[in-house]
């Protein structure tokens, strides 16, 4: 039985994605699989290669 690997995040998506709260660009954290909004201090998760751009799903950065 083979394990399925999660889909990788396509970095080209960074050109089109912005923070829903600030409208500003995002940084990609490959280790944590998150998109970071420095201004909003939020980290949006990436699940199976798909960014979850909902503020309710974002993690607050300290």
PyMOL Python script that loads the backbone (N, CA, C, O; Angstrom):
from pymol import cmd

cmd.read_pdbstr("""\
ATOM      1  N   UNK A   1       0.852  -1.179   0.000  1.00  0.00           N
ATOM      2  CA  UNK A   1       0.000   0.000   0.000  1.00  0.00           C
ATOM      3  C   UNK A   1       0.892   1.235   0.000  1.00  0.00           C
ATOM      4  O   UNK A   1       1.787   1.347   0.838  1.00  0.00           O
ATOM      5  N   UNK A   2       0.665   2.154  -0.917  1.00  0.00           N
ATOM      6  CA  UNK A   2       1.525   3.341  -1.011  1.00  0.00           C
ATOM      7  C   UNK A   2       0.867   4.535  -0.339  1.00  0.00           C
ATOM      8  O   UNK A   2      -0.348   4.726  -0.400  1.00  0.00           O
ATOM      9  N   UNK A   3       1.720   5.337   0.307  1.00  0.00           N
ATOM     10  CA  UNK A   3       1.224   6.572   0.926  1.00  0.00           C
ATOM     11  C   UNK A   3       1.156   7.665  -0.128  1.00  0.00           C
ATOM     12  O   UNK A   3       2.027   7.751  -0.992  1.00  0.00           O
ATOM     13  N   UNK A   4       0.142   8.486  -0.062  1.00  0.00           N
ATOM     14  CA  UNK A   4       0.051   9.599  -0.993  1.00  0.00           C
ATOM     15  C   UNK A   4       0.783  10.796  -0.398  1.00  0.00           C
ATOM     16  O   UNK A   4       0.605  11.131   0.773  1.00  0.00           O
ATOM     17  N   UNK A   5       1.597  11.426  -1.212  1.00  0.00           N
ATOM     18  CA  UNK A   5       2.338  12.607  -0.791  1.00  0.00           C
ATOM     19  C   UNK A   5       1.458  13.833  -0.958  1.00  0.00           C
ATOM     20  O   UNK A   5       0.710  13.932  -1.930  1.00  0.00           O
ATOM     21  N   UNK A   6       1.540  14.783  -0.006  1.00  0.00           N
ATOM     22  CA  UNK A   6       0.776  16.018  -0.177  1.00  0.00           C
ATOM     23  C   UNK A   6       1.274  16.781  -1.402  1.00  0.00           C
ATOM     24  O   UNK A   6       2.457  16.747  -1.742  1.00  0.00           O
ATOM     25  N   UNK A   7       0.363  17.452  -2.036  1.00  0.00           N
ATOM     26  CA  UNK A   7       0.714  18.236  -3.209  1.00  0.00           C
ATOM     27  C   UNK A   7       1.599  19.415  -2.802  1.00  0.00           C
ATOM     28  O   UNK A   7       1.317  20.076  -1.802  1.00  0.00           O
ATOM     29  N   UNK A   8       2.659  19.689  -3.557  1.00  0.00           N
ATOM     30  CA  UNK A   8       3.505  20.834  -3.226  1.00  0.00           C
ATOM     31  C   UNK A   8       2.827  22.147  -3.614  1.00  0.00           C
ATOM     32  O   UNK A   8       1.991  22.196  -4.515  1.00  0.00           O
ATOM     33  N   UNK A   9       3.211  23.201  -2.910  1.00  0.00           N
ATOM     34  CA  UNK A   9       2.700  24.538  -3.206  1.00  0.00           C
ATOM     35  C   UNK A   9       3.427  25.092  -4.421  1.00  0.00           C
ATOM     36  O   UNK A   9       4.655  25.038  -4.489  1.00  0.00           O
ATOM     37  N   UNK A  10       2.687  25.617  -5.366  1.00  0.00           N
ATOM     38  CA  UNK A  10       3.259  26.217  -6.571  1.00  0.00           C
ATOM     39  C   UNK A  10       3.621  27.668  -6.258  1.00  0.00           C
ATOM     40  O   UNK A  10       2.740  28.515  -6.108  1.00  0.00           O
ATOM     41  N   UNK A  11       4.922  27.950  -6.160  1.00  0.00           N
ATOM     42  CA  UNK A  11       5.397  29.289  -5.778  1.00  0.00           C
ATOM     43  C   UNK A  11       4.932  30.377  -6.747  1.00  0.00           C
ATOM     44  O   UNK A  11       4.902  31.552  -6.380  1.00  0.00           O
ATOM     45  N   UNK A  12       4.573  30.011  -7.962  1.00  0.00           N
ATOM     46  CA  UNK A  12       4.073  31.020  -8.921  1.00  0.00           C
ATOM     47  C   UNK A  12       2.764  31.647  -8.443  1.00  0.00           C
ATOM     48  O   UNK A  12       2.395  32.735  -8.886  1.00  0.00           O
ATOM     49  N   UNK A  13       2.063  30.960  -7.537  1.00  0.00           N
ATOM     50  CA  UNK A  13       0.811  31.502  -7.001  1.00  0.00           C
ATOM     51  C   UNK A  13       1.064  32.761  -6.170  1.00  0.00           C
ATOM     52  O   UNK A  13       0.163  33.585  -6.010  1.00  0.00           O
ATOM     53  N   UNK A  14       2.274  32.919  -5.644  1.00  0.00           N
ATOM     54  CA  UNK A  14       2.596  34.098  -4.837  1.00  0.00           C
ATOM     55  C   UNK A  14       2.415  35.398  -5.620  1.00  0.00           C
ATOM     56  O   UNK A  14       2.120  36.442  -5.039  1.00  0.00           O
ATOM     57  N   UNK A  15       2.591  35.330  -6.930  1.00  0.00           N
ATOM     58  CA  UNK A  15       2.426  36.517  -7.774  1.00  0.00           C
ATOM     59  C   UNK A  15       0.985  37.013  -7.775  1.00  0.00           C
ATOM     60  O   UNK A  15       0.741  38.208  -7.944  1.00  0.00           O
ATOM     61  N   UNK A  16       0.040  36.116  -7.590  1.00  0.00           N
ATOM     62  CA  UNK A  16      -1.377  36.471  -7.678  1.00  0.00           C
ATOM     63  C   UNK A  16      -2.048  36.624  -6.317  1.00  0.00           C
ATOM     64  O   UNK A  16      -3.065  37.308  -6.207  1.00  0.00           O
ATOM     65  N   UNK A  17      -1.493  35.997  -5.280  1.00  0.00           N
ATOM     66  CA  UNK A  17      -2.142  36.013  -3.972  1.00  0.00           C
ATOM     67  C   UNK A  17      -1.724  37.215  -3.140  1.00  0.00           C
ATOM     68  O   UNK A  17      -0.565  37.631  -3.152  1.00  0.00           O
ATOM     69  N   UNK A  18      -2.695  37.763  -2.418  1.00  0.00           N
ATOM     70  CA  UNK A  18      -2.441  38.841  -1.463  1.00  0.00           C
ATOM     71  C   UNK A  18      -3.199  38.515  -0.176  1.00  0.00           C
ATOM     72  O   UNK A  18      -4.127  37.705  -0.171  1.00  0.00           O
ATOM     73  N   UNK A  19      -2.792  39.150   0.892  1.00  0.00           N
ATOM     74  CA  UNK A  19      -3.473  38.965   2.170  1.00  0.00           C
ATOM     75  C   UNK A  19      -4.894  39.504   2.065  1.00  0.00           C
ATOM     76  O   UNK A  19      -5.080  40.645   1.641  1.00  0.00           O
ATOM     77  N   UNK A  20      -5.894  38.725   2.437  1.00  0.00           N
ATOM     78  CA  UNK A  20      -7.279  39.207   2.365  1.00  0.00           C
ATOM     79  C   UNK A  20      -7.556  40.365   3.317  1.00  0.00           C
ATOM     80  O   UNK A  20      -8.473  41.152   3.079  1.00  0.00           O
ATOM     81  N   UNK A  21      -6.789  40.479   4.373  1.00  0.00           N
ATOM     82  CA  UNK A  21      -7.004  41.548   5.341  1.00  0.00           C
ATOM     83  C   UNK A  21      -6.337  42.856   4.914  1.00  0.00           C
ATOM     84  O   UNK A  21      -6.930  43.926   5.054  1.00  0.00           O
ATOM     85  N   UNK A  22      -5.097  42.779   4.391  1.00  0.00           N
ATOM     86  CA  UNK A  22      -4.344  43.998   4.074  1.00  0.00           C
ATOM     87  C   UNK A  22      -4.250  44.300   2.590  1.00  0.00           C
ATOM     88  O   UNK A  22      -4.032  45.448   2.202  1.00  0.00           O
ATOM     89  N   UNK A  23      -4.413  43.278   1.752  1.00  0.00           N
ATOM     90  CA  UNK A  23      -4.247  43.472   0.317  1.00  0.00           C
ATOM     91  C   UNK A  23      -2.787  43.513  -0.108  1.00  0.00           C
ATOM     92  O   UNK A  23      -2.487  43.843  -1.256  1.00  0.00           O
ATOM     93  N   UNK A  24      -1.872  43.182   0.804  1.00  0.00           N
ATOM     94  CA  UNK A  24      -0.444  43.235   0.518  1.00  0.00           C
ATOM     95  C   UNK A  24       0.104  41.847   0.203  1.00  0.00           C
ATOM     96  O   UNK A  24      -0.554  40.837   0.451  1.00  0.00           O
ATOM     97  N   UNK A  25       1.324  41.811  -0.348  1.00  0.00           N
ATOM     98  CA  UNK A  25       1.963  40.560  -0.744  1.00  0.00           C
ATOM     99  C   UNK A  25       2.226  39.665   0.459  1.00  0.00           C
ATOM    100  O   UNK A  25       2.260  40.113   1.604  1.00  0.00           O
ATOM    101  N   UNK A  26       2.408  38.395   0.160  1.00  0.00           N
ATOM    102  CA  UNK A  26       2.650  37.380   1.179  1.00  0.00           C
ATOM    103  C   UNK A  26       4.025  36.760   0.994  1.00  0.00           C
ATOM    104  O   UNK A  26       4.555  36.731  -0.117  1.00  0.00           O
ATOM    105  N   UNK A  27       4.600  36.264   2.079  1.00  0.00           N
ATOM    106  CA  UNK A  27       5.854  35.515   2.034  1.00  0.00           C
ATOM    107  C   UNK A  27       5.542  34.048   2.270  1.00  0.00           C
ATOM    108  O   UNK A  27       4.614  33.705   3.002  1.00  0.00           O
ATOM    109  N   UNK A  28       6.329  33.188   1.641  1.00  0.00           N
ATOM    110  CA  UNK A  28       6.126  31.749   1.728  1.00  0.00           C
ATOM    111  C   UNK A  28       7.089  31.150   2.735  1.00  0.00           C
ATOM    112  O   UNK A  28       8.300  31.341   2.623  1.00  0.00           O
ATOM    113  N   UNK A  29       6.566  30.425   3.720  1.00  0.00           N
ATOM    114  CA  UNK A  29       7.375  29.688   4.681  1.00  0.00           C
ATOM    115  C   UNK A  29       7.248  28.207   4.318  1.00  0.00           C
ATOM    116  O   UNK A  29       6.260  27.556   4.656  1.00  0.00           O
ATOM    117  N   UNK A  30       8.266  27.686   3.625  1.00  0.00           N
ATOM    118  CA  UNK A  30       8.223  26.307   3.134  1.00  0.00           C
ATOM    119  C   UNK A  30       8.245  25.297   4.273  1.00  0.00           C
ATOM    120  O   UNK A  30       7.599  24.253   4.185  1.00  0.00           O
ATOM    121  N   UNK A  31       8.978  25.594   5.342  1.00  0.00           N
ATOM    122  CA  UNK A  31       9.070  24.655   6.460  1.00  0.00           C
ATOM    123  C   UNK A  31       7.726  24.440   7.143  1.00  0.00           C
ATOM    124  O   UNK A  31       7.368  23.311   7.477  1.00  0.00           O
ATOM    125  N   UNK A  32       6.985  25.523   7.349  1.00  0.00           N
ATOM    126  CA  UNK A  32       5.699  25.430   8.042  1.00  0.00           C
ATOM    127  C   UNK A  32       4.511  25.296   7.083  1.00  0.00           C
ATOM    128  O   UNK A  32       3.374  25.109   7.516  1.00  0.00           O
ATOM    129  N   UNK A  33       4.786  25.394   5.780  1.00  0.00           N
ATOM    130  CA  UNK A  33       3.733  25.351   4.766  1.00  0.00           C
ATOM    131  C   UNK A  33       2.660  26.393   5.072  1.00  0.00           C
ATOM    132  O   UNK A  33       1.484  26.078   5.256  1.00  0.00           O
ATOM    133  N   UNK A  34       3.116  27.656   5.119  1.00  0.00           N
ATOM    134  CA  UNK A  34       2.228  28.788   5.400  1.00  0.00           C
ATOM    135  C   UNK A  34       2.597  29.960   4.513  1.00  0.00           C
ATOM    136  O   UNK A  34       3.734  30.093   4.060  1.00  0.00           O
ATOM    137  N   UNK A  35       1.611  30.802   4.280  1.00  0.00           N
ATOM    138  CA  UNK A  35       1.838  32.092   3.643  1.00  0.00           C
ATOM    139  C   UNK A  35       1.740  33.147   4.733  1.00  0.00           C
ATOM    140  O   UNK A  35       0.763  33.181   5.482  1.00  0.00           O
ATOM    141  N   UNK A  36       2.742  34.005   4.823  1.00  0.00           N
ATOM    142  CA  UNK A  36       2.871  34.949   5.922  1.00  0.00           C
ATOM    143  C   UNK A  36       2.515  36.357   5.475  1.00  0.00           C
ATOM    144  O   UNK A  36       3.021  36.853   4.468  1.00  0.00           O
ATOM    145  N   UNK A  37       1.639  36.989   6.237  1.00  0.00           N
ATOM    146  CA  UNK A  37       1.328  38.406   6.068  1.00  0.00           C
ATOM    147  C   UNK A  37       1.964  39.139   7.247  1.00  0.00           C
ATOM    148  O   UNK A  37       1.469  39.095   8.373  1.00  0.00           O
ATOM    149  N   UNK A  38       3.079  39.817   6.954  1.00  0.00           N
ATOM    150  CA  UNK A  38       3.797  40.514   8.029  1.00  0.00           C
ATOM    151  C   UNK A  38       2.968  41.656   8.608  1.00  0.00           C
ATOM    152  O   UNK A  38       2.946  41.851   9.823  1.00  0.00           O
ATOM    153  N   UNK A  39       2.291  42.403   7.754  1.00  0.00           N
ATOM    154  CA  UNK A  39       1.511  43.556   8.226  1.00  0.00           C
ATOM    155  C   UNK A  39       0.347  43.118   9.104  1.00  0.00           C
ATOM    156  O   UNK A  39       0.097  43.726  10.145  1.00  0.00           O
ATOM    157  N   UNK A  40      -0.367  42.072   8.698  1.00  0.00           N
ATOM    158  CA  UNK A  40      -1.515  41.585   9.469  1.00  0.00           C
ATOM    159  C   UNK A  40      -1.083  40.666  10.610  1.00  0.00           C
ATOM    160  O   UNK A  40      -1.877  40.365  11.501  1.00  0.00           O
ATOM    161  N   UNK A  41       0.178  40.221  10.584  1.00  0.00           N
ATOM    162  CA  UNK A  41       0.719  39.297  11.571  1.00  0.00           C
ATOM    163  C   UNK A  41      -0.092  37.993  11.602  1.00  0.00           C
ATOM    164  O   UNK A  41      -0.447  37.471  12.658  1.00  0.00           O
ATOM    165  N   UNK A  42      -0.368  37.494  10.376  1.00  0.00           N
ATOM    166  CA  UNK A  42      -1.121  36.255  10.215  1.00  0.00           C
ATOM    167  C   UNK A  42      -0.348  35.278   9.332  1.00  0.00           C
ATOM    168  O   UNK A  42       0.393  35.679   8.435  1.00  0.00           O
ATOM    169  N   UNK A  43      -0.535  33.999   9.605  1.00  0.00           N
ATOM    170  CA  UNK A  43       0.038  32.933   8.789  1.00  0.00           C
ATOM    171  C   UNK A  43      -1.106  32.084   8.258  1.00  0.00           C
ATOM    172  O   UNK A  43      -1.829  31.446   9.024  1.00  0.00           O
ATOM    173  N   UNK A  44      -1.262  32.083   6.940  1.00  0.00           N
ATOM    174  CA  UNK A  44      -2.325  31.320   6.293  1.00  0.00           C
ATOM    175  C   UNK A  44      -1.797  29.928   5.949  1.00  0.00           C
ATOM    176  O   UNK A  44      -0.744  29.814   5.322  1.00  0.00           O
ATOM    177  N   UNK A  45      -2.504  28.872   6.343  1.00  0.00           N
ATOM    178  CA  UNK A  45      -2.008  27.515   6.088  1.00  0.00           C
ATOM    179  C   UNK A  45      -2.114  27.129   4.614  1.00  0.00           C
ATOM    180  O   UNK A  45      -2.953  27.634   3.868  1.00  0.00           O
ATOM    181  N   UNK A  46      -1.234  26.217   4.232  1.00  0.00           N
ATOM    182  CA  UNK A  46      -1.297  25.599   2.907  1.00  0.00           C
ATOM    183  C   UNK A  46      -1.589  24.132   3.150  1.00  0.00           C
ATOM    184  O   UNK A  46      -0.815  23.431   3.803  1.00  0.00           O
ATOM    185  N   UNK A  47      -2.712  23.674   2.619  1.00  0.00           N
ATOM    186  CA  UNK A  47      -3.126  22.283   2.809  1.00  0.00           C
ATOM    187  C   UNK A  47      -3.197  21.582   1.462  1.00  0.00           C
ATOM    188  O   UNK A  47      -3.937  21.997   0.570  1.00  0.00           O
ATOM    189  N   UNK A  48      -2.424  20.521   1.328  1.00  0.00           N
ATOM    190  CA  UNK A  48      -2.371  19.763   0.070  1.00  0.00           C
ATOM    191  C   UNK A  48      -2.065  20.658  -1.121  1.00  0.00           C
ATOM    192  O   UNK A  48      -2.625  20.490  -2.204  1.00  0.00           O
ATOM    193  N   UNK A  49      -1.161  21.619  -0.900  1.00  0.00           N
ATOM    194  CA  UNK A  49      -0.735  22.502  -1.974  1.00  0.00           C
ATOM    195  C   UNK A  49      -1.662  23.666  -2.230  1.00  0.00           C
ATOM    196  O   UNK A  49      -1.403  24.469  -3.126  1.00  0.00           O
ATOM    197  N   UNK A  50      -2.743  23.781  -1.464  1.00  0.00           N
ATOM    198  CA  UNK A  50      -3.738  24.834  -1.686  1.00  0.00           C
ATOM    199  C   UNK A  50      -3.733  25.804  -0.508  1.00  0.00           C
ATOM    200  O   UNK A  50      -3.974  25.393   0.627  1.00  0.00           O
ATOM    201  N   UNK A  51      -3.460  27.096  -0.762  1.00  0.00           N
ATOM    202  CA  UNK A  51      -3.504  28.081   0.324  1.00  0.00           C
ATOM    203  C   UNK A  51      -4.930  28.288   0.816  1.00  0.00           C
ATOM    204  O   UNK A  51      -5.856  28.432   0.019  1.00  0.00           O
ATOM    205  N   UNK A  52      -5.096  28.301   2.118  1.00  0.00           N
ATOM    206  CA  UNK A  52      -6.398  28.556   2.736  1.00  0.00           C
ATOM    207  C   UNK A  52      -6.390  30.029   3.151  1.00  0.00           C
ATOM    208  O   UNK A  52      -5.854  30.389   4.199  1.00  0.00           O
ATOM    209  N   UNK A  53      -6.991  30.867   2.315  1.00  0.00           N
ATOM    210  CA  UNK A  53      -6.910  32.316   2.486  1.00  0.00           C
ATOM    211  C   UNK A  53      -8.103  32.872   3.271  1.00  0.00           C
ATOM    212  O   UNK A  53      -8.723  33.856   2.867  1.00  0.00           O
ATOM    213  N   UNK A  54      -8.407  32.234   4.379  1.00  0.00           N
ATOM    214  CA  UNK A  54      -9.484  32.675   5.255  1.00  0.00           C
ATOM    215  C   UNK A  54      -8.871  33.156   6.561  1.00  0.00           C
ATOM    216  O   UNK A  54      -8.081  32.442   7.179  1.00  0.00           O
ATOM    217  N   UNK A  55      -9.231  34.368   6.984  1.00  0.00           N
ATOM    218  CA  UNK A  55      -8.645  34.894   8.221  1.00  0.00           C
ATOM    219  C   UNK A  55      -9.026  34.042   9.424  1.00  0.00           C
ATOM    220  O   UNK A  55      -8.272  33.980  10.395  1.00  0.00           O
ATOM    221  N   UNK A  56     -10.181  33.386   9.378  1.00  0.00           N
ATOM    222  CA  UNK A  56     -10.589  32.500  10.476  1.00  0.00           C
ATOM    223  C   UNK A  56      -9.686  31.270  10.593  1.00  0.00           C
ATOM    224  O   UNK A  56      -9.583  30.677  11.667  1.00  0.00           O
ATOM    225  N   UNK A  57      -9.043  30.890   9.510  1.00  0.00           N
ATOM    226  CA  UNK A  57      -8.148  29.726   9.484  1.00  0.00           C
ATOM    227  C   UNK A  57      -6.694  30.110   9.738  1.00  0.00           C
ATOM    228  O   UNK A  57      -5.852  29.238   9.956  1.00  0.00           O
ATOM    229  N   UNK A  58      -6.395  31.396   9.713  1.00  0.00           N
ATOM    230  CA  UNK A  58      -5.014  31.864   9.862  1.00  0.00           C
ATOM    231  C   UNK A  58      -4.556  31.799  11.317  1.00  0.00           C
ATOM    232  O   UNK A  58      -5.345  31.908  12.256  1.00  0.00           O
ATOM    233  N   UNK A  59      -3.246  31.618  11.457  1.00  0.00           N
ATOM    234  CA  UNK A  59      -2.609  31.589  12.775  1.00  0.00           C
ATOM    235  C   UNK A  59      -2.040  32.974  13.064  1.00  0.00           C
ATOM    236  O   UNK A  59      -1.394  33.576  12.206  1.00  0.00           O
ATOM    237  N   UNK A  60      -2.279  33.474  14.269  1.00  0.00           N
ATOM    238  CA  UNK A  60      -1.754  34.777  14.667  1.00  0.00           C
ATOM    239  C   UNK A  60      -0.268  34.632  14.966  1.00  0.00           C
ATOM    240  O   UNK A  60       0.137  33.748  15.721  1.00  0.00           O
ATOM    241  N   UNK A  61       0.535  35.496  14.375  1.00  0.00           N
ATOM    242  CA  UNK A  61       1.980  35.487  14.629  1.00  0.00           C
ATOM    243  C   UNK A  61       2.298  36.319  15.848  1.00  0.00           C
ATOM    244  O   UNK A  61       1.685  37.359  16.088  1.00  0.00           O
ATOM    245  N   UNK A  62       3.258  35.851  16.610  1.00  0.00           N
ATOM    246  CA  UNK A  62       3.655  36.579  17.833  1.00  0.00           C
ATOM    247  C   UNK A  62       4.700  37.621  17.534  1.00  0.00           C
ATOM    248  O   UNK A  62       5.148  38.324  18.439  1.00  0.00           O
TER     249      UNK A  62
END
""", "prot")
cmd.dss("prot")
cmd.show_as("cartoon", "prot")
cmd.util.cbc("prot")
cmd.orient("prot")
